[in-house]
Amino acid sequence: MNANRNAGVLLLGSALIGACSEPTPTASRDAPLQPTAMIMGEIDRGHPYVGAIILDAPSPSWFPAAYQPWYCSGTLVSRWVVLTAAHCFGFAAQTTGYPADALPLSLIHVSFAANVTNPSSWREVTGYVLHPHFMPPFGIPDVALVFLSRPVNDIQPGQLAPEGYLDSFKNAELQASTFWDVGYGMLGAEDNFALTGDRRIARVGFKQLDATFLYMERDPGGPCVGDSGGPILLQASGVEYVVADLHGLRADVNNTKLACTGDFATQRTDLASVVNFIQANIASHGP
């Protein structure tokens, strides 16, 4: 989340579902989706593999203290491993005084509950790792992996897209696709930017694809603080692929008010260096 002048990028997450034909998101099996904004979004019940990364760290000076602890979002990609955004740890490091790659594990938890405000749903972690090319606090590739202390056996992990998957689509096909954003971020201005701990979903629009990012526009929804690192999903041939995680959005700051109205970038996870990084860590930490 790129904030203006005095604020930095923080905690976002996305999910996209698109294909050459009109896709249907997994969540639609449980409840019809309305074209509402993420920050005013529908409760999501169809993506149990989307979880919250709960950071028990001081908030930035511009971030309301009442919102502690603060969240990122992430995707279960194996029974032991959760994919999220590296900048989540970069910003936590700024407020705790620890290096971005050395936060105490006691400050980091993961939950896959529909609402994560009850600490009884929080899972302990044994470690995390940032992509080796990431430079804190907000570099690229904006990818990190969190390792759980116990395997998740009751949730099917998300399906990672193969290397170069997005490049197999023509621009017109991506333009016609439907993208979805899923995460645990704040509500909108009408709800005083409340951080409720609920997992929500909203539709967003395709803007541009380049060698690093999948750029999205609010069409009509979008993410807010707390959604960083959540999955981008593309449904094709009956499979829902994770193709990106939420990298950032422009947030206008007026005292403690975040507009969460700008277009935003998502980090492609189908890049060779990202695919290799994820698969190597899944292999070393169990399926």
C-alpha positions in Angstrom: 0.0 0.0 0.0 1.7 3.1 -1.1 0.6 5.9 1.2 1.2 9.6 0.5 4.2 11.4 1.9 4.1 10.4 5.5 2.9 6.8 5.3 4.4 3.7 3.7 3.1 0.7 1.9 1.4 -1.8 4.2 -0.5 -5.1 4.5 -2.5 -6.0 1.5 -3.8 -9.2 -0.2 -5.5 -10.1 -3.4 -7.2 -13.0 -5.2 -7.9 -13.1 -8.9 -10.0 -15.6 -10.8 -10.1 -15.2 -14.6 -9.9 -17.2 -17.8 -10.7 -17.1 -21.5 -14.2 -18.0 -20.7 -16.3 -16.5 -17.9 -15.0 -18.0 -14.6 -16.9 -18.8 -11.5 -15.0 -18.2 -8.2 -15.0 -21.0 -5.7 -16.8 -18.8 -3.2 -19.8 -18.6 -5.5 -20.6 -22.2 -4.6 -21.5 -21.1 -1.1 -23.1 -17.7 -1.6 -23.8 -15.4 -4.5 -21.2 -12.6 -4.8 -22.3 -9.0 -5.2 -20.1 -6.5 -7.0 -19.2 -4.6 -3.8 -15.8 -3.2 -2.9 -13.4 -5.3 -0.8 -13.4 -2.5 1.8 -17.2 -3.0 1.9 -16.9 -6.6 0.8 -18.8 -9.8 1.0 -17.9 -12.3 3.7 -15.9 -15.1 1.9 -16.7 -18.7 2.8 -15.2 -20.3 -0.3 -11.5 -19.9 0.2 -10.6 -21.5 3.5 -6.9 -21.7 2.4 -6.7 -17.9 2.7 -5.5 -17.0 6.1 -4.3 -14.1 8.2 -0.7 -13.4 9.2 -1.1 -11.8 12.6 1.7 -9.6 13.7 1.8 -8.7 17.4 4.0 -5.6 16.8 3.6 -1.9 17.4 1.7 -0.1 14.6 3.3 2.6 12.6 2.9 6.2 14.0 0.1 7.0 11.5 -1.7 3.7 12.1 -4.5 3.8 14.8 -3.3 2.0 17.9 -6.8 0.5 18.4 -6.1 -1.7 15.4 -3.4 -3.8 17.1 -2.4 -6.5 16.4 -2.3 -5.8 12.7 -2.7 -8.3 9.9 -1.5 -9.4 6.5 -3.2 -12.0 4.5 -1.7 -15.2 3.0 -2.3 -18.5 1.2 -1.7 -22.0 2.4 0.4 -23.5 -0.3 1.3 -26.8 1.5 0.3 -28.4 4.8 3.2 -26.6 6.4 3.8 -23.4 4.3 2.0 -20.1 3.9 2.7 -17.6 1.2 2.4 -13.9 2.0 4.1 -10.5 1.1 7.6 -9.8 2.3 6.9 -6.2 3.0 4.7 -7.2 5.9 7.8 -8.2 7.8 9.7 -5.2 6.5 7.2 -2.9 8.1 6.9 -4.9 11.3 10.7 -4.6 11.6 10.5 -0.9 11.4 8.3 -0.7 14.4 10.0 -3.4 16.5 13.7 -2.6 16.0 14.4 -6.1 14.7 15.8 -6.9 11.2 13.1 -7.8 8.7 14.4 -11.4 8.5 14.8 -11.8 12.3 11.5 -10.9 14.0 10.9 -13.0 17.1 8.6 -15.9 16.2 6.5 -15.2 19.3 5.2 -12.1 17.5 4.0 -14.0 14.4 0.8 -16.2 14.2 -1.3 -17.6 11.4 -5.1 -18.2 11.4 -7.4 -19.7 8.8 -10.6 -18.9 10.7 -13.4 -17.0 9.0 -12.8 -14.4 11.8 -9.4 -14.3 13.4 -10.0 -12.0 16.4 -10.2 -15.0 18.8 -6.6 -16.0 19.7 -7.6 -19.6 20.1 -7.5 -19.9 16.3 -4.0 -18.6 16.1 -1.3 -21.1 15.0 2.3 -20.9 16.1 5.1 -20.7 13.5 8.6 -22.2 13.4 10.1 -19.6 11.1 9.7 -17.5 7.9 11.9 -16.6 5.0 11.9 -13.6 2.6 12.6 -14.0 -1.1 16.5 -13.7 -1.4 16.2 -10.7 -3.8 13.7 -8.7 -1.6 15.2 -5.5 -0.1 13.2 -4.3 3.0 11.0 -2.6 3.6 9.3 -2.7 0.2 11.3 -4.4 -2.5 10.6 -7.0 -5.1 9.9 -9.9 -5.4 7.5 -9.1 -2.6 7.2 -12.7 -1.5 7.7 -14.4 1.9 6.9 -17.8 3.3 5.8 -18.7 6.8 6.4 -22.1 8.3 3.8 -23.6 10.6 4.6 -25.6 13.7 1.9 -28.1 12.9 0.6 -29.3 9.6 -2.9 -28.1 8.3 -4.7 -31.3 7.5 -8.3 -30.1 7.2 -7.8 -27.5 4.5 -6.8 -28.2 0.9 -3.9 -25.8 0.0 -4.2 -23.3 -2.9 -3.0 -24.4 -6.3 0.1 -22.5 -7.4 0.3 -21.5 -11.1 3.1 -22.9 -13.1 6.0 -20.8 -14.3 5.0 -18.2 -16.9 1.3 -19.0 -16.6 0.0 -15.4 -17.0 2.1 -15.0 -20.2 0.0 -17.7 -21.8 -2.9 -15.3 -21.9 -3.5 -12.6 -24.5 -4.1 -9.1 -23.2 -7.6 -9.2 -24.4 -8.3 -12.4 -22.6 -7.0 -11.0 -19.3 -9.1 -7.8 -19.9 -12.2 -9.9 -20.3 -11.5 -12.1 -17.2 -12.9 -11.6 -13.8 -10.5 -11.1 -10.9 -11.2 -11.5 -7.2 -9.5 -10.0 -4.2 -9.6 -12.0 -0.9 -8.2 -11.0 2.5 -8.6 -9.8 6.0 -8.2 -6.0 5.5 -10.1 -3.0 6.7 -13.6 -2.0 5.8 -14.3 1.3 4.0 -14.8 4.9 5.2 -18.5 4.3 5.8 -17.4 1.8 8.6 -14.6 4.1 9.9 -12.0 1.7 8.4 -12.8 -1.0 11.0 -10.4 -3.9 11.1 -12.9 -6.7 11.9 -10.8 -9.8 11.4 -13.2 -11.2 8.8 -12.1 -12.8 5.5 -13.8 -10.9 2.6 -13.9 -11.1 -1.2 -14.5 -8.5 -3.9 -14.2 -8.3 -7.7 -11.4 -6.1 -9.2 -10.5 -5.3 -12.7 -7.4 -6.1 -14.9 -5.3 -3.1 -15.9 -1.9 -4.3 -17.1 0.6 -7.2 -17.0 4.3 -6.7 -17.1 7.4 -8.8 -16.3 7.0 -8.4 -12.5 3.5 -7.2 -11.7 -0.2 -7.7 -12.4 -1.7 -4.3 -12.1 -5.3 -4.1 -11.0 -8.0 -1.4 -11.0 -11.0 -1.1 -8.7 -13.8 -2.5 -10.7 -15.7 -1.9 -8.4 -14.0 -3.3 -5.4 -10.4 -3.4 -4.0 -8.2 -4.0 -1.0 -7.4 -2.0 2.1 -4.9 -2.2 5.0 -4.6 -5.8 6.1 -5.0 -7.5 2.7 -1.3 -7.6 1.7 0.0 -10.9 0.7 -3.3 -12.6 0.1 -3.7 -14.8 -3.0 -4.6 -13.9 -6.6 -6.5 -16.7 -8.2 -7.2 -17.5 -11.9 -9.7 -20.1 -12.7 -9.2 -22.0 -15.9 -10.2 -25.5 -16.9 -11.9 -26.0 -13.6 -8.7 -25.2 -11.6 -8.3 -22.1 -9.4 -4.6 -21.0 -9.6 -2.7 -18.7 -7.3 -1.0 -16.3 -9.7 -0.1 -13.3 -7.6 -0.1 -11.8 -4.1 -1.1 -8.2 -3.2 1.9 -5.9 -3.3 0.5 -2.5 -2.6 -2.1 0.2 -3.2 -2.3 3.9 -2.9 -3.8 5.0 0.4 -4.5 8.7 1.0 -3.8 9.5 4.6 -5.8 12.2 6.4 -4.9 11.9 10.1 -5.8 8.2 10.6 -8.2 7.9 7.6 -7.1 5.7 4.7 -8.9 6.2 1.4 -8.1 2.8 -0.1 -9.4 4.0 -3.4 -6.5 3.8 -5.8 -5.4 1.2 -8.4 -2.9 -1.3 -7.1 -0.1 -3.7 -8.0 0.0 -7.4 -7.3 3.3 -9.4 -7.3 3.3 -12.2 -9.9 4.0 -15.5 -8.3 4.4 -17.3 -11.6 7.9 -15.8 -12.2 10.7 -18.4 -12.4 12.6 -17.1 -9.3 9.4 -17.0 -7.3 8.2 -20.5 -8.3 11.6 -21.9 -7.6 11.8 -20.2 -4.2 8.4 -21.5 -3.2 8.8 -25.0 -4.4 12.3 -25.4 -2.8 10.9 -24.4 0.6 7.9 -26.6 0.3 10.2 -29.5 -0.5 12.4 -28.8 2.5 9.5 -28.3 4.9 7.2 -31.1 3.9 4.3 -31.4 1.4 
